[in-house]
Amino acid sequence: MRPRRHARIAIDFFGADLTGVRLQADDHDWSYGTGSTVTGSAQHLLLVLAGRTLPPGLLAGEQSGRFTAGV
């Protein structure tokens, strides 16, 4: 399977809402989606794909707050 196909399977299975968001890994050559860019390590972006909420500071970008826990 291709990496983009893996991401699509994860999104379909976990139901992550990535409407209007482009995920861009800052430690690998990988991105997914279209829209406002949210950056972070590949491992953190995979958690986003799985619908997990991350601690603040692990993601960057205008829409990153959608995927992090408020303090």
PyMOL CGO cylinders between C-alpha atoms (Angstrom):
from pymol import cmd
from pymol.cgo import CYLINDER

trace = [
    CYLINDER, 0.00, 0.00, 0.00, 1.03, 3.56, -0.60, 0.3, 1, 1, 1, 1, 1, 1,
    CYLINDER, 1.03, 3.56, -0.60, 1.48, 5.96, 2.37, 0.3, 1, 1, 1, 1, 1, 1,
    CYLINDER, 1.48, 5.96, 2.37, -1.46, 8.14, 1.29, 0.3, 1, 1, 1, 1, 1, 1,
    CYLINDER, -1.46, 8.14, 1.29, -3.66, 5.06, 1.19, 0.3, 1, 1, 1, 1, 1, 1,
    CYLINDER, -3.66, 5.06, 1.19, -2.60, 4.23, 4.76, 0.3, 1, 1, 1, 1, 1, 1,
    CYLINDER, -2.60, 4.23, 4.76, -3.57, 7.71, 5.85, 0.3, 1, 1, 1, 1, 1, 1,
    CYLINDER, -3.57, 7.71, 5.85, -6.97, 7.41, 4.17, 0.3, 1, 1, 1, 1, 1, 1,
    CYLINDER, -6.97, 7.41, 4.17, -7.60, 4.10, 5.93, 0.3, 1, 1, 1, 1, 1, 1,
    CYLINDER, -7.60, 4.10, 5.93, -6.70, 5.64, 9.30, 0.3, 1, 1, 1, 1, 1, 1,
    CYLINDER, -6.70, 5.64, 9.30, -8.97, 8.63, 8.69, 0.3, 1, 1, 1, 1, 1, 1,
    CYLINDER, -8.97, 8.63, 8.69, -11.86, 6.41, 7.62, 0.3, 1, 1, 1, 1, 1, 1,
    CYLINDER, -11.86, 6.41, 7.62, -11.40, 4.06, 10.58, 0.3, 1, 1, 1, 1, 1, 1,
    CYLINDER, -11.40, 4.06, 10.58, -10.90, 6.66, 13.31, 0.3, 1, 1, 1, 1, 1, 1,
    CYLINDER, -10.90, 6.66, 13.31, -13.01, 9.41, 11.78, 0.3, 1, 1, 1, 1, 1, 1,
    CYLINDER, -13.01, 9.41, 11.78, -10.54, 12.28, 12.20, 0.3, 1, 1, 1, 1, 1, 1,
    CYLINDER, -10.54, 12.28, 12.20, -12.03, 15.52, 10.85, 0.3, 1, 1, 1, 1, 1, 1,
    CYLINDER, -12.03, 15.52, 10.85, -9.37, 17.04, 8.61, 0.3, 1, 1, 1, 1, 1, 1,
    CYLINDER, -9.37, 17.04, 8.61, -11.69, 19.37, 6.73, 0.3, 1, 1, 1, 1, 1, 1,
    CYLINDER, -11.69, 19.37, 6.73, -9.67, 22.34, 5.45, 0.3, 1, 1, 1, 1, 1, 1,
    CYLINDER, -9.67, 22.34, 5.45, -6.39, 21.09, 6.93, 0.3, 1, 1, 1, 1, 1, 1,
    CYLINDER, -6.39, 21.09, 6.93, -3.13, 19.95, 5.35, 0.3, 1, 1, 1, 1, 1, 1,
    CYLINDER, -3.13, 19.95, 5.35, -0.88, 17.93, 7.65, 0.3, 1, 1, 1, 1, 1, 1,
    CYLINDER, -0.88, 17.93, 7.65, 2.84, 18.42, 6.95, 0.3, 1, 1, 1, 1, 1, 1,
    CYLINDER, 2.84, 18.42, 6.95, 5.54, 16.42, 8.75, 0.3, 1, 1, 1, 1, 1, 1,
    CYLINDER, 5.54, 16.42, 8.75, 8.56, 18.49, 9.70, 0.3, 1, 1, 1, 1, 1, 1,
    CYLINDER, 8.56, 18.49, 9.70, 10.81, 15.46, 10.13, 0.3, 1, 1, 1, 1, 1, 1,
    CYLINDER, 10.81, 15.46, 10.13, 9.86, 13.43, 7.02, 0.3, 1, 1, 1, 1, 1, 1,
    CYLINDER, 9.86, 13.43, 7.02, 8.86, 14.13, 3.43, 0.3, 1, 1, 1, 1, 1, 1,
    CYLINDER, 8.86, 14.13, 3.43, 5.14, 13.57, 4.03, 0.3, 1, 1, 1, 1, 1, 1,
    CYLINDER, 5.14, 13.57, 4.03, 1.98, 15.64, 3.82, 0.3, 1, 1, 1, 1, 1, 1,
    CYLINDER, 1.98, 15.64, 3.82, -1.72, 14.90, 3.57, 0.3, 1, 1, 1, 1, 1, 1,
    CYLINDER, -1.72, 14.90, 3.57, -4.80, 16.94, 2.77, 0.3, 1, 1, 1, 1, 1, 1,
    CYLINDER, -4.80, 16.94, 2.77, -5.45, 20.45, 1.55, 0.3, 1, 1, 1, 1, 1, 1,
    CYLINDER, -5.45, 20.45, 1.55, -6.08, 23.70, 3.33, 0.3, 1, 1, 1, 1, 1, 1,
    CYLINDER, -6.08, 23.70, 3.33, -4.41, 25.44, 6.25, 0.3, 1, 1, 1, 1, 1, 1,
    CYLINDER, -4.41, 25.44, 6.25, -1.09, 23.73, 7.07, 0.3, 1, 1, 1, 1, 1, 1,
    CYLINDER, -1.09, 23.73, 7.07, -0.57, 22.09, 10.45, 0.3, 1, 1, 1, 1, 1, 1,
    CYLINDER, -0.57, 22.09, 10.45, 3.01, 20.92, 11.04, 0.3, 1, 1, 1, 1, 1, 1,
    CYLINDER, 3.01, 20.92, 11.04, 4.55, 18.54, 13.52, 0.3, 1, 1, 1, 1, 1, 1,
    CYLINDER, 4.55, 18.54, 13.52, 6.56, 15.35, 13.74, 0.3, 1, 1, 1, 1, 1, 1,
    CYLINDER, 6.56, 15.35, 13.74, 5.27, 12.42, 11.72, 0.3, 1, 1, 1, 1, 1, 1,
    CYLINDER, 5.27, 12.42, 11.72, 4.48, 10.48, 14.90, 0.3, 1, 1, 1, 1, 1, 1,
    CYLINDER, 4.48, 10.48, 14.90, 2.36, 13.33, 16.25, 0.3, 1, 1, 1, 1, 1, 1,
    CYLINDER, 2.36, 13.33, 16.25, 0.53, 13.75, 12.95, 0.3, 1, 1, 1, 1, 1, 1,
    CYLINDER, 0.53, 13.75, 12.95, -0.26, 10.02, 12.94, 0.3, 1, 1, 1, 1, 1, 1,
    CYLINDER, -0.26, 10.02, 12.94, -1.90, 10.50, 16.33, 0.3, 1, 1, 1, 1, 1, 1,
    CYLINDER, -1.90, 10.50, 16.33, -3.95, 13.33, 14.80, 0.3, 1, 1, 1, 1, 1, 1,
    CYLINDER, -3.95, 13.33, 14.80, -5.01, 10.96, 12.01, 0.3, 1, 1, 1, 1, 1, 1,
    CYLINDER, -5.01, 10.96, 12.01, -6.09, 8.50, 14.69, 0.3, 1, 1, 1, 1, 1, 1,
    CYLINDER, -6.09, 8.50, 14.69, -8.32, 11.15, 16.26, 0.3, 1, 1, 1, 1, 1, 1,
    CYLINDER, -8.32, 11.15, 16.26, -6.14, 11.69, 19.35, 0.3, 1, 1, 1, 1, 1, 1,
    CYLINDER, -6.14, 11.69, 19.35, -5.87, 15.04, 21.12, 0.3, 1, 1, 1, 1, 1, 1,
    CYLINDER, -5.87, 15.04, 21.12, -2.27, 16.12, 21.70, 0.3, 1, 1, 1, 1, 1, 1,
    CYLINDER, -2.27, 16.12, 21.70, -0.71, 18.27, 24.41, 0.3, 1, 1, 1, 1, 1, 1,
    CYLINDER, -0.71, 18.27, 24.41, -0.15, 21.93, 23.47, 0.3, 1, 1, 1, 1, 1, 1,
    CYLINDER, -0.15, 21.93, 23.47, 3.13, 22.79, 21.76, 0.3, 1, 1, 1, 1, 1, 1,
    CYLINDER, 3.13, 22.79, 21.76, 3.53, 19.65, 19.65, 0.3, 1, 1, 1, 1, 1, 1,
    CYLINDER, 3.53, 19.65, 19.65, 1.88, 21.08, 16.52, 0.3, 1, 1, 1, 1, 1, 1,
    CYLINDER, 1.88, 21.08, 16.52, 2.17, 24.40, 14.75, 0.3, 1, 1, 1, 1, 1, 1,
    CYLINDER, 2.17, 24.40, 14.75, -0.11, 26.27, 12.39, 0.3, 1, 1, 1, 1, 1, 1,
    CYLINDER, -0.11, 26.27, 12.39, -3.28, 28.32, 12.44, 0.3, 1, 1, 1, 1, 1, 1,
    CYLINDER, -3.28, 28.32, 12.44, -5.53, 25.25, 12.81, 0.3, 1, 1, 1, 1, 1, 1,
    CYLINDER, -5.53, 25.25, 12.81, -3.30, 23.29, 15.23, 0.3, 1, 1, 1, 1, 1, 1,
    CYLINDER, -3.30, 23.29, 15.23, -5.58, 24.14, 18.17, 0.3, 1, 1, 1, 1, 1, 1,
    CYLINDER, -5.58, 24.14, 18.17, -8.22, 21.83, 16.68, 0.3, 1, 1, 1, 1, 1, 1,
    CYLINDER, -8.22, 21.83, 16.68, -6.00, 18.89, 17.56, 0.3, 1, 1, 1, 1, 1, 1,
    CYLINDER, -6.00, 18.89, 17.56, -4.53, 19.93, 20.92, 0.3, 1, 1, 1, 1, 1, 1,
    CYLINDER, -4.53, 19.93, 20.92, -5.92, 20.05, 24.44, 0.3, 1, 1, 1, 1, 1, 1,
    CYLINDER, -5.92, 20.05, 24.44, -6.55, 23.50, 25.84, 0.3, 1, 1, 1, 1, 1, 1,
    CYLINDER, -6.55, 23.50, 25.84, -4.73, 24.50, 28.98, 0.3, 1, 1, 1, 1, 1, 1,
]
cmd.load_cgo(trace, "trace")
